[in-house]
Amino acid sequence: MPKRGAPQFNGSVVTVTTAGAVEVLAARPTRRRAVIKNLDGSNYVGIDTGTAVAATGYRLKANEQVEITTTGAISGRANTGDCVCTVWEEYD
């Protein structure tokens, strides 16, 4: 296993809509993990790698957060209206 250095962190706020999948994080080969939190009070966000569709992927409920361990791109799509999510990632 390769030796890891001190982790780097990156965070942002992203608005996802029903108009189509929004890339909330681009692919990063050195990503250790990503955390996404849905700040909306009543609507869920469909989270998936590749192109997210609200009816598929992981349903991130209102005020819920999820930790994902992928190096690929992560996308989101709101089931109703616009939803604001906080996103951060830890990487080498």
C-alpha positions as CSV (number, residue, x, y, z in Angstrom):
1,M,0.0,0.0,0.0
2,P,1.5,3.4,-0.9
3,K,2.3,5.7,1.9
4,R,-0.1,8.6,2.2
5,G,0.9,12.2,3.1
6,A,-1.1,14.7,5.1
7,P,-4.6,14.9,3.8
8,Q,-5.9,17.9,1.8
9,F,-9.4,19.2,2.1
10,N,-11.7,21.0,-0.3
11,G,-15.3,22.2,0.5
12,S,-18.0,24.0,-1.4
13,V,-21.7,24.7,-1.6
14,V,-23.6,23.4,-4.6
15,T,-27.2,24.0,-5.8
16,V,-28.8,21.0,-7.5
17,T,-32.0,21.2,-9.5
18,T,-34.6,19.1,-11.2
19,A,-33.4,20.4,-14.6
20,G,-30.7,17.8,-14.9
21,A,-27.8,16.2,-13.1
22,V,-25.3,18.6,-11.5
23,E,-21.7,17.5,-10.9
24,V,-21.2,18.2,-7.2
25,L,-17.6,16.8,-7.3
26,A,-15.3,16.1,-10.2
27,A,-13.3,12.9,-10.4
28,R,-10.1,13.0,-8.3
29,P,-7.8,9.9,-8.4
30,T,-6.4,10.7,-4.9
31,R,-9.7,11.2,-3.1
32,R,-10.0,9.4,0.2
33,R,-13.6,10.3,0.8
34,A,-16.4,12.8,0.1
35,V,-19.2,14.0,2.4
36,I,-22.4,15.5,1.0
37,K,-25.1,17.1,3.1
38,N,-28.5,18.1,1.9
39,L,-29.4,21.4,3.5
40,D,-33.0,21.4,2.2
41,G,-35.7,21.0,4.8
42,S,-38.1,18.9,2.9
43,N,-36.8,17.5,-0.4
44,Y,-34.4,14.7,-1.2
45,V,-31.5,14.7,-3.7
46,G,-30.5,11.7,-5.8
47,I,-26.8,11.2,-5.5
48,D,-24.9,8.9,-7.8
49,T,-21.6,8.5,-9.7
50,G,-21.9,9.5,-13.3
51,T,-25.3,11.1,-14.2
52,A,-27.7,11.2,-11.2
53,V,-31.5,10.8,-11.7
54,A,-33.6,11.6,-8.6
55,A,-35.4,8.3,-8.9
56,T,-32.1,6.3,-8.9
57,G,-28.9,6.4,-6.9
58,Y,-28.8,7.1,-3.2
59,R,-31.7,9.2,-1.9
60,L,-30.1,11.8,0.3
61,K,-33.1,12.9,2.5
62,A,-33.7,16.4,3.8
63,N,-31.0,17.4,6.3
64,E,-29.2,14.1,5.8
65,Q,-25.5,13.6,5.0
66,V,-23.6,10.7,3.4
67,E,-20.0,9.7,3.2
68,I,-18.9,8.3,-0.2
69,T,-15.6,6.6,-0.9
70,T,-15.1,6.9,-4.7
71,T,-12.5,8.6,-6.9
72,G,-15.0,9.1,-9.7
73,A,-17.3,12.1,-10.3
74,I,-20.3,12.5,-8.1
75,S,-23.5,14.0,-9.4
76,G,-26.8,15.1,-7.8
77,R,-30.4,15.9,-8.9
78,A,-33.2,17.3,-6.8
79,N,-36.6,15.7,-6.8
80,T,-38.4,19.0,-6.4
81,G,-37.2,22.6,-7.0
82,D,-33.7,23.5,-6.0
83,C,-31.7,22.0,-3.1
84,V,-28.5,23.3,-1.6
85,C,-25.9,20.9,-0.5
86,T,-22.6,21.3,1.2
87,V,-19.8,19.1,-0.2
88,W,-16.3,18.4,1.0
89,E,-13.7,16.0,0.1
90,E,-10.5,14.6,1.7
91,Y,-7.7,13.7,-0.7
92,D,-3.9,13.2,-1.0
